């Protein structure tokens, strides 16, 4: 396990609010690391990068498809997107070099999940 993966596990998964997480390298346009068993397909990684670079207004209006599930946009700005569906939620945060994506289940506190991901 690399240091970044350990940080995801300790800071996010360890909170018990976040279910899975992955870090996408924007420049390399691929997943850099993820929590155990969380596979982000390449097309979904590219879709998340695109959401920030040119489609943020579209995501706000129409939501986003991730891992074959549709998510409705609850909040979006130039650094974060917060989405939900009946099964749970998706939080996406952008830094200068990475995009961090995290999922959580229904029954978790969305605000705590968003805060944890944004702080990381």
C-alpha positions as MATLAB code, in Angstrom:
seq = 'XXXXXXXXXXXXXXXXXXXXXXXXXXXXXXXXXXXXXXXXXXXXXXXXXXXXXXXXXXXXXXXXXXXXXXXXXXXXXXXXXXXXXXXXXXXXXXXXXXXXXXXXXXXXXXXXXXXXXXXX';
ca = [
       0.000    0.000    0.000;
       1.403    3.412   -0.926;
       1.242    6.517    1.277;
      -1.620    8.088   -0.632;
      -3.677    4.917   -0.399;
      -2.942    4.746    3.336;
      -4.097    8.365    3.673;
      -7.371    7.543    1.900;
      -7.939    4.604    4.212;
      -7.071    6.460    7.410;
      -8.633    9.839    6.677;
     -11.724    8.799    4.753;
     -12.582    5.126    5.085;
     -11.604    5.221    8.751;
     -14.316    7.808    9.421;
     -16.941    5.185    8.511;
     -18.767    7.869    6.533;
     -17.005    7.341    3.223;
     -17.453    3.962    1.540;
     -14.808    4.107   -1.225;
     -12.355    6.660   -2.566;
      -9.963    7.171   -5.462;
      -7.454    9.781   -6.579;
      -7.345   10.654  -10.278;
      -4.255   12.322  -11.733;
      -5.540   15.124  -13.975;
      -2.411   15.446  -16.101;
      -2.011   11.687  -16.658;
      -5.798   11.351  -17.032;
      -5.987    8.127  -15.025;
      -6.571    6.770  -11.530;
      -3.473    7.237   -9.403;
      -4.643    5.195   -6.411;
      -7.844    3.952   -4.811;
      -9.086    2.161   -1.743;
      -9.052   -1.620   -1.884;
     -11.559   -3.033   -4.373;
     -12.709    0.338   -5.733;
     -12.243    0.275   -9.470;
     -12.880    3.500  -11.372;
     -13.182    2.736  -15.082;
     -11.003    4.931  -17.334;
     -14.050    6.459  -19.027;
     -15.455    7.517  -15.641;
     -12.111    9.073  -14.660;
     -12.123   11.069  -17.903;
     -15.763   12.030  -17.339;
     -14.919   13.467  -13.902;
     -11.982   15.442  -15.317;
     -14.240   16.756  -18.076;
     -16.948   17.714  -15.588;
     -14.616   20.277  -14.031;
     -12.883   21.468  -17.162;
     -15.816   22.227  -19.414;
     -19.098   20.705  -18.260;
     -19.731   22.033  -14.723;
     -22.911   23.877  -15.726;
     -24.154   20.745  -17.479;
     -23.427   18.665  -14.350;
     -25.351   21.160  -12.210;
     -28.375   20.844  -14.468;
     -28.256   17.231  -15.592;
     -26.271   15.333  -12.987;
     -23.591   12.787  -13.772;
     -23.282    9.113  -14.611;
     -20.613    7.232  -12.624;
     -20.067    3.475  -12.699;
     -23.339    2.969  -14.587;
     -25.415    4.863  -12.000;
     -27.039    8.258  -12.421;
     -26.384   10.868   -9.722;
     -28.347   14.107   -9.315;
     -26.254   17.201   -8.588;
     -26.911   18.726   -5.176;
     -24.055   21.244   -5.176;
     -21.276   22.205   -7.584;
     -18.582   24.846   -7.749;
     -15.183   25.094   -9.424;
     -13.577   22.861   -6.764;
     -16.252   20.366   -5.720;
     -19.313   18.474   -6.882;
     -21.745   16.770   -4.529;
     -24.162   14.268   -6.088;
     -26.805   11.832   -4.798;
     -28.936    8.933   -5.941;
     -31.260    6.562   -4.044;
     -28.326    4.258   -3.173;
     -26.028    6.940   -1.745;
     -23.843    9.755   -2.848;
     -20.752   10.798   -4.713;
     -18.374   13.582   -3.718;
     -15.809   14.890   -6.192;
     -13.146   17.436   -5.232;
     -10.575   18.984   -7.567;
      -7.137   20.294   -6.677;
      -4.494   21.600   -9.070;
      -3.190   18.099   -9.875;
      -5.748   15.598   -8.584;
      -9.434   14.818   -8.489;
     -10.590   12.958   -5.408;
     -13.796   10.962   -5.750;
     -15.537    9.307   -2.817;
     -18.759    7.362   -2.417;
     -20.998    6.905    0.586;
     -24.076    4.835    1.361;
     -27.618    5.906    2.193;
     -27.900    6.646    5.877;
     -24.519    8.332    6.122;
     -24.317   12.019    6.838;
     -23.614   13.680    3.487;
     -22.292   16.892    5.035;
     -19.707   14.942    7.054;
     -18.632   13.043    3.920;
     -18.288   16.248    1.914;
     -16.331   17.927    4.710;
     -13.968   14.961    5.140;
     -13.207   14.780    1.416;
     -12.740   18.533    1.060;
     -10.369   18.638    4.058;
      -8.271   15.777    2.688;
];
